[in-house]
């Protein structure tokens, strides 16, 4: 399987298939959401086979519920393993979040408490996933809208310990960092200073929408439905200056624009990567 190049990728949408193949611009790799391809055949898999002949592919899961307090859904994990073994993506990633409790499933990525009990449980789940897939996975930092009163660890320390104990890598979502910083009133750059960049193998960039909470304070929503903001792009420049070029994804999952708009977003990120290469 080819490694993800340290260039800019875009989340693949079926509607963009012909445009991707005809005019990729600076885009050198694509990401798929695993749950959209857990099927035996049909047009989705046919399209995936076509783009996988030309581009490295990253497989990003949204439904494994790594942070759940119960056991992983083995049927879901086995279907993911079948997908991964079938086309051998360059990278596999999941979220540090939960979306299932018992028989109940939620259409959201819900936050975990940052404490030793949760760390032990998440480590066990990551170990189980990596053993089943036979490969290292990446875990993504979430967008946060609240904190748990029982948390005893900093988020960055939790992620670093998780990477050390399981050997997993990290996926650094910079839009999630900015959203969390505004919502929870901390400094994003201070947070990034303590983030374990040594374990980071991929970066996500995305857009968000702004609302107001009941007190009238700013509330950012990780919508993946807008262009990457200048604030997030500035954080990206800081990270590239420290870590060097890393595979970087433009996420745009709602109100999906024409392919030309995504190419323009990829070009903005690519300019930051090129600047990092020049100063490396």
Secondary structure in CASP SS format (residue, H / E / C, confidence):
PFRMAT SS
TARGET T0000
AUTHOR 0000-0000-0000
METHOD secondary structure of the structure
MODEL  1
X C 1.00
X C 1.00
X C 1.00
X C 1.00
X C 1.00
X C 1.00
X C 1.00
X E 1.00
X E 1.00
X E 1.00
X E 1.00
X C 1.00
X C 1.00
X H 1.00
X H 1.00
X H 1.00
X H 1.00
X H 1.00
X H 1.00
X H 1.00
X H 1.00
X H 1.00
X C 1.00
X C 1.00
X C 1.00
X C 1.00
X E 1.00
X E 1.00
X E 1.00
X E 1.00
X E 1.00
X E 1.00
X E 1.00
X H 1.00
X H 1.00
X H 1.00
X H 1.00
X C 1.00
X C 1.00
X C 1.00
X C 1.00
X C 1.00
X H 1.00
X H 1.00
X H 1.00
X H 1.00
X H 1.00
X H 1.00
X H 1.00
X H 1.00
X H 1.00
X H 1.00
X C 1.00
X C 1.00
X C 1.00
X E 1.00
X E 1.00
X E 1.00
X E 1.00
X E 1.00
X C 1.00
X C 1.00
X C 1.00
X C 1.00
X C 1.00
X C 1.00
X C 1.00
X C 1.00
X C 1.00
X C 1.00
X C 1.00
X C 1.00
X C 1.00
X H 1.00
X H 1.00
X H 1.00
X H 1.00
X H 1.00
X H 1.00
X H 1.00
X H 1.00
X H 1.00
X H 1.00
X H 1.00
X H 1.00
X H 1.00
X H 1.00
X C 1.00
X C 1.00
X C 1.00
X E 1.00
X E 1.00
X E 1.00
X E 1.00
X E 1.00
X C 1.00
X C 1.00
X E 1.00
X E 1.00
X E 1.00
X E 1.00
X C 1.00
X C 1.00
X E 1.00
X E 1.00
X E 1.00
X E 1.00
X E 1.00
X E 1.00
X E 1.00
X C 1.00
X C 1.00
X C 1.00
X C 1.00
X C 1.00
X H 1.00
X H 1.00
X H 1.00
X H 1.00
X H 1.00
X H 1.00
X H 1.00
X H 1.00
X H 1.00
X H 1.00
X H 1.00
X H 1.00
X H 1.00
X H 1.00
X H 1.00
X H 1.00
X H 1.00
X H 1.00
X C 1.00
X C 1.00
X C 1.00
X C 1.00
X E 1.00
X E 1.00
X E 1.00
X C 1.00
X C 1.00
X C 1.00
X C 1.00
X C 1.00
X C 1.00
X C 1.00
X C 1.00
X C 1.00
X C 1.00
X C 1.00
X C 1.00
X C 1.00
X C 1.00
X H 1.00
X H 1.00
X H 1.00
X H 1.00
X H 1.00
X H 1.00
X H 1.00
X H 1.00
X H 1.00
X H 1.00
X H 1.00
X H 1.00
X C 1.00
X C 1.00
X E 1.00
X E 1.00
X E 1.00
X E 1.00
X E 1.00
X H 1.00
X H 1.00
X H 1.00
X H 1.00
X H 1.00
X H 1.00
X H 1.00
X H 1.00
X H 1.00
X H 1.00
X H 1.00
X C 1.00
X C 1.00
X C 1.00
X H 1.00
X H 1.00
X H 1.00
X H 1.00
X H 1.00
X H 1.00
X C 1.00
X C 1.00
X C 1.00
X H 1.00
X H 1.00
X H 1.00
X E 1.00
X E 1.00
X E 1.00
X E 1.00
X E 1.00
X E 1.00
X E 1.00
X C 1.00
X C 1.00
X E 1.00
X E 1.00
X E 1.00
X E 1.00
X C 1.00
X C 1.00
X C 1.00
X C 1.00
X C 1.00
X E 1.00
X E 1.00
X E 1.00
X E 1.00
X C 1.00
X C 1.00
X C 1.00
X C 1.00
X C 1.00
X C 1.00
X C 1.00
X C 1.00
X H 1.00
X H 1.00
X H 1.00
X H 1.00
X H 1.00
X H 1.00
X H 1.00
X H 1.00
X H 1.00
X H 1.00
X H 1.00
X H 1.00
X H 1.00
X H 1.00
X C 1.00
X C 1.00
X C 1.00
X C 1.00
X E 1.00
X E 1.00
X E 1.00
X E 1.00
X C 1.00
X C 1.00
X C 1.00
X C 1.00
X C 1.00
X C 1.00
X C 1.00
X H 1.00
X H 1.00
X H 1.00
X H 1.00
X H 1.00
X H 1.00
X H 1.00
X H 1.00
X H 1.00
X H 1.00
X H 1.00
X H 1.00
X H 1.00
X H 1.00
X H 1.00
X H 1.00
X H 1.00
X H 1.00
X H 1.00
X H 1.00
X C 1.00
X C 1.00
END
